[in-house]
Amino acid sequence: MSGGLPITIGWGTTRKGDGSAFRLGDKITQAQADVLLISQIEKEFLPKLSKIPYWSEMSDGKRGALLSFAYNLGAGFYGSSDFSTISTRLKNKEWTKVSDALYLYRNPGSNVEAGLARRRKAEGIVWNS
């Protein structure tokens, strides 16, 4: 759990299977966390991500990198004005420039930059695999 709002649990989930929010002190098992993650990916993330141009042509690594990115920054990132660089790279099928574009989204100058930089680098490695 994060210890603050929103309350996250398991793999970073903020809502129970019924849609209600978790409360501080709630506990779930590893199996419950896995079920929530899979459900959230299937219902909230894959429908939006599959609309990215060339999604079906991407390798599992490329789709996995974008899923990780979306899980952290929101499933609707593609086409948003806040994500113009990554959206342009994907739209134009500039595969060799996507890992660098992922790295841009790390909140420079913030107290979370180091952690996000590690995550974006890892996503870039997965993208290039």
Disulfide bonds with the S-S distance in Angstrom:
none
